[in-house]
């Protein structure tokens, strides 16, 4: 586990030190510099610890859209009425059991931290999805940024050519960059097998014709921007420039899955989720900071004990292949893997052999990025109805992600209406997991 240390120890990287110092000098915030306890969150006065020596540099975020049943995946309750027919299996980690639906992941349990104490107040899909992605309740008057947008805003991009964040198989309800500028907008990718579409030069164009057309376009744009020097106009121009730069870069090949050996592609699974997870690995390898891949179909109001095994088979194969792949490439320590969902499913089994929405208790998972594997955080009662130990709210979970990345938990970003926000609201990180 990492501990906060005084500035004198020299563990603050130069960029973050300068950022904090500048804020202090300019009166934006004042930090109590004198003591080890003083290197804490500032701004909102939440006094949350910051991690200044993170291992994680990038995030692969696997989102189980629809509400994944905790009882049939990461928190099995065999032998109980609520557990249904789902049995538990032993894993590679002592004392950690998973549902029989995750046999491959069971062999990787020594690399993962299962969080069984998750709880939420949002029991509808749209509100729950939004809350998990932003740490804030959904409002009609504002759209809050998702974690990928926060990450690029607070810590920048590593690769100036590729986008800082990407969402694969995402739905239309994703909050994306929220109120942050368009420079932090995650790139949406539909079918990962198709690569990045509409990036090839038009038929009949050569480099000379393209450059001539581009020069004319830039000339026209300059006149418009000079006349209408507006933030949104400049943002559009910057986005266009980014697209051209990417189109002409070798980094575009990161989106081409055909570059991977067939055996490796097959190990992830031939479905959109598995190939999306492989794409995520290729992108973080090229220093894309945050890649989210969604797997839907978890809304099991009917036939839960048929549909969950179908979903978990896809998840189990892709996630296990990812852990192997990252570990073999020496990338697991610097890549934080997050598995999340908006809520769990009811312990009670309904008349349709299904489980309904249940935000009171559910499970998530973390791996890599400095997380100690082979552990379980939180506990539910014998029937999976409620959290009995180590309760984790969604802002706490998101604060933990930020902590692993060394992001400033209490740095304030103002919305266009000048309201102050932080990336995980008032959440506190689970520092014991590291």
PyMOL commands that set and color helices and strands:
alter all, ss='L'
color gray80, all
select helices_A, chain A and resi 7-9+14-25+36-38+100-106+109-111+125-134+147-155+182-184+192-194+207-227+231-247+250-255+257-259+262-268+272-285+304-328+394-405+431-433
alter helices_A, ss='H'
color red, helices_A
select strands_A, chain A and resi 58-64+88-90+97-99+112-119+165-168+187-189+290-295+335-341+344-345+357-358+362-368+375-377+379-380+387-389+392-393+413-414+420-421
alter strands_A, ss='S'
color yellow, strands_A
deselect
rebuild
show_as cartoon
